[in-house]
Amino acid sequence: MADSRDEPLVLGIETSCDETGVGIVRGTTLLADAVASSVDEHARFGGVVPEVASRAHLEAMVPTIDRALKEAGVSARDLDGIAVTAGPGLAGALLVGVSAAKAYAYALGKPLYGVNHLASHICVDQLEHGPLPEPTMALLVSGGHSSLLLSADITSDVRPLGATIDDAAGEAFDKIARVLDLGFPGGPVIDRYAREGDPGAIAFPRGLTGPRDPAYDFSFSGLKTAVARWIEARRAAGEDVPVRDVAASFQEAVVDVLTRKAVRACKDEGVDHLMIGGGVAANSRLRALAQERCEAAGIRLRVPRPKLCTDNGAMVAALGAEMVARNRSASDWDLSADSSLPVTDPHVPGRNHAQANGHGHDHDHVHELGEENLYS
């Protein structure tokens, strides 16, 4: 058996939204997962404010990296690479993370890997359930994304099957929570209230589920509007709004569509397992209904524990470690943030990656720093 110390030791930095995440992994083993959240600073605005998020990342970056290194019990000099979310996400927030990663990588003389946020959400499952099957069917649900993805190789081949055409599931949760005066973020509080409500109390619509609708695309804008109008009508009539029943019925409409389409995609593509990731994957009803429907269809379900579903540095480190292990090209020093980086680009390789000869790791851009470590 190979010594675990032969597996790549990688630090990952995640700053795509309002979480400053720093993770350290060795191969597929999680050593540290440090997070500094600015969610409380955004709560009074009812949503994430990009400039506030960027400033919070700046303040939290160095302390969070130091905390992760201490938790992992490793020195920065021991790292085999540094990975960072290059996109998609909020441009200003991404730039903070990319700039920090470049500074640490340059000072340490380590290879730099700019990776895709969505691909990282898939790869994080390796830290909990072992290597990903190939191909992997993934349902990603978060505040900004609701996607069905098929990955033959998480480092180089991710194919989108379907995506949201308007509001993502997480956005819908936030907006309905706001209408119900439940605060921000909406996902956890809707989940909590829904546990005490009746999911069949109100017949809310299921978007894009007709016979002529796209099989794998999602739409939650119509659902959001229907729920808001139902609430407004009750209030206009002077009637009480049954918050728990509304939360449960709305939540059921969302997870019903998500799980039905995901199971259908698995069947159509001949894939016998399903991975669910992203912040909404922490939702208790989504996890339960997915398990129920996957078991009925003979599909194996893989869902990371809730802490690994939300944005974190561990997922970035996991994908970075896979890049190192598979000898993928490192990124150039002029790596920049790309707020709309497509999921078909799991990472941003250096310009000369096409000339890689396959001998050793292709990170020539750091070789000249090997004898002059600038980090002390």
N, C-alpha and C positions, 0 to 999 in steps of 0.2 A: 504493500500500500504506500502511495506517495506521501511524503511528509507534508502536513498542512501548510508548513512554512514555504513550500514551493508554490503555493497558490498566490495569485496576485493580491497585494494589499493596496486597496484604493480608497481614497477619500472622495466623497461626493458632496457637491454644494447645490442646493435647490433654493431659488429665489423667484420663482415664476409669478407668485401672487403675494400673499400676506404672511407666509411662513418662511422664516429663515431656517432651513434644514441643513444639517451637516451629518453625514453618515460615514462610517468606516466599515468596510467588509474585507474579509480575506476569503477569496473565492466565492463561495455561496454561504459563508458564515458571517452573521452580523456581529460586529464587535462594539459598535457604538451608534446611537441614533439620538442626536441632540437637536432640539427644536426650540426656537424662540418665536413666539407668535405675537403678531400685532393686531389680532382680531378685536381686542377690546378698544383699540384706538379707532377702529372703523365702525364699531357698533352704533355710535351716536349719529353716524351718517346713513345708516341703513344699508351699507354696502362698502366694498373696498374702494378706497381713494388711492389712486396710483402714486401720487406724490408722497402721501403719508407712508405707504408701503415701502417706497424706495428709501426714505430717510430712516425708517425702522431697520431695514436691512443693513444700512451703513453702520448704525450703532451696534447692531447685534453680531455682525460678522465675525470679528476677531474673537470675542469672548465665546461664541458658539463653537468655533473651530478648536479653540483651546480646550473647551469642555469635552468635545468629542475625542480628542487625542488622549486626554487624561482618562476618560471612561474606557477607551480601548486599550490603554496601557501600552501605547506605542509612541515612538518618536516620529516627528514629521519626516526626518531623514530616512526612515524605514519604508516610506511609501513607494509603491511601484508606479503610481500615476495619480493624477487628479482629474476628476470628472466634474462637469458642471452642466446644468440645464442651459442650453443655448436658445431654446424656444420649444413650443410656443408659450406665450404668456404676456405679461405687462412689460412693455419695452424698457422702461426705466428700472423696474425691479430686476429684470433679467440682466441688465448692464452691470448692476452692482455685483451680482454673483459672478458673471463672466470676468469682470475686472479683478475681483479678488482671486479667482482661480488662476488667472494668468500670472498675477503677482506671486502667488505661492509656488506655482509650477516653475516659473523662471528663477526664483530665488533658490529653490531646492534642486534645480536641474532635473526635473521630472517631466514625463510626457503629459500633455494636456489633451483632454477629450471633451469636446462639446457634444452633448447628447440631447436626444429628444425627450421632452417631458412625458409624452404619451407612451412611448416605448419603455420608458423607465417605470411607469405604472404597471406595465406587464411584467417586466423583468424582476420586480421586487418580490414576486411570488416565489422565486427561487430560494429566497432567504428563509422561507417557511416550509415549502413543500418539495424542495429539491429541484434539479434541472427541469426546465420547461420541455414538454413534449414538442416534437416538431412534425407537423405544424401545430401551432397553438391558436385556438379560437379565443378571442378576448372581447369582453363587453366592458368598455370604459365609461363610467358615469361620474361626472363631477360638476362643479359650478359652471364650467365653460365648455364641457364636451360630453356628448353622448354618442358613442361610436361602437361599431362592431368591426373588429380587425382580425385578419388572418395572417399569422406570422410564421413563415417557414424557417426564418433565422432572425432572431431578435436583434442582431447586430447589423443586418443588411437587407432584410426582406420582410417588410410589413405592408400588407395590402388592405386598404379600407374597403369594406363591404357596404357599410352604411353609416350615416351620421345624422345629427340633428339638422333640420332645415330652418330652425328658428331658436326658441329658447331651449337650452339644455335642461336636463332634469334638475340639476342643482339650482339653476336660476329659478326654476318654477317653485321649488321648495322655499327659496328665499322670499319670493314675491308673495306667495300665499301666506307665509308666516307674517309678513308685513301687513297684509290686509287683515289678518286676524289679531294684529297687535301683540304678536308673540316675540318680537325682537329679532336680532340677527346674531349669528347665522341661523337660517331657517331649518336646515336639515335635522340637526339633533332635537330641536324643540318639537318639530312636527312629529318625529318618530316617537318622542316621549308621550305626547298627547294622544297619538293614534293608538297606543297600546290600551287605552281605556275607552276607545270609541268603537263604533260598529262600521266595519269597512263596506258593508252593504246598505248602509242607511240612505245614501244618496247616489243616484245613478249618474256619475260624471262621465263624460265622453272619453273614448280611447282613440287618440289621434293616429291617422295613417294606418288603419287596420282593415280598410275595405279591400275587396278582391282586386281592385285596379290600382291600389296604392303601392308605392315602392316597398318591396318586401322587408328591407332592412333599415330604412330611414326612420327617423323619429321626429315628432312634432309635439311640443308641449305648450305652445302658445295658446291654442284653442282651449285646452284644458284649463290653463291658468285663467283665461277670460271667463269661462263658464263658471268656475268656482267663485271668482270675484263677483260676478253678477248675481249668483245665488245668494251670496252673503249680503250684498247691497240690497237685494229685494227683501230679505228678512228684516234688515235694519229699517228700511223704508216703511215696512208694514208695522213697525214697532214691536217686532217679535225678537226673542232672544236667539242668538246664534249658537247652535250646539257645537262648540269648538272641537270637542273630541271626535264627534261623528264626522264633522267636515274634514278634520285632519286625517282620520282613518280612511274615509272614502276617497279623498284626493290622493293619498299615498298609495292606496290600492290601485287606482287608475294608472299611476306612473309605473309601479313595479309589475303590474299585469302586462303592460306593453313591452317593457324592457325584457322580461323573462321569456315571453312568448316568442319574440323576434330572435332572441339569442338561441333558444332551443331549436327554432326553425333553421337558423343558419348552420348550427352544428349538424343537423340531419341532412340539409342540402349539400353541405361540403364534405360529408362523410367523416366528421371529426367526433371522436367519442369522449371529449372532455370540454369543459368551459371554464375559463378563468375570468373572474370579475374583479375589476380594480377601479381606482378613483375614489374620491371622497364619499360619494353616495353609496359606495359598496359597504360602508360601515352601517348602513340602514338595516335594522333588525328584520323588518318585513321583507326587504329585497333578498336578504340572505336566506330566510326561511322559505319563501316561495320558490326561489331558484333551486334550492336543495330538493324541494318536493317535486318540481317539474323535471329536474335532471334525473332524479331517481326513477321517475315514471318512464323516462325516455332512454334509460340505460346510459346516461352521460355522467361522467365523473366531474364533480364540481370542485374547483380550486379557488378559494377566496382567502386572501391574507387576513391576519387579525386586524381589527379596526385601526390601530395606530399606524399600520403600514399602508392602509388604504388612502388616508389623507396625505397631502403633500409632505414629503420628508426627504432628507438627504440620503437615507439608506437606499432608496430606490435608484438614485442617481449613481451612487457608489456601486450598486449591484450591476447596473448596465456598464459602467466603466470597467469593472473587473472582468466582465464578459468580453469587452473590447480588447483588453490586454491578453486574456487567455486565448482569444481567437486571432491574435496578432493583427488586429485592425489598425489602420493608419491613424496616427495621432493628428490632432488639429494644428493648424498653423498659429503663429503668434498674433496674426491679425484677425483671429476669430472674433466675431461680433455676435450680438444678440439678434435673433430673428423672431419677432413676435408672432409671425404666421408660419413658422417652420413646419412643413408638411410631415405627416406621420410616416410617409414613404421614405423620409430621410432619418433613420434611427440615430445617426450621428453625423457630425460635420467633419469630414476627413481633410487632411492637408492636400494642397494642390497637386503634390507629386505622388499621391497614393497609387496612381495607375502604373507608376514605374517601380513599385515595390517588387523586389525579387524573391520575397518569401524567406530570406535568410535572416533569422533573428527578428527582433521587434522593429517595426518601421517607424521610429521616432527620431529621425536624424536631426530635427530641429532643436534637440536638447543636448546632443552629444558634446557640443563645445563647452557646456557648463559643468560637465561631470567632475572636473578637477577643481572647480572654483565655486564651491557651495556658498551662495550669498546669504543663506538663512542661518541665523545663529540665535 
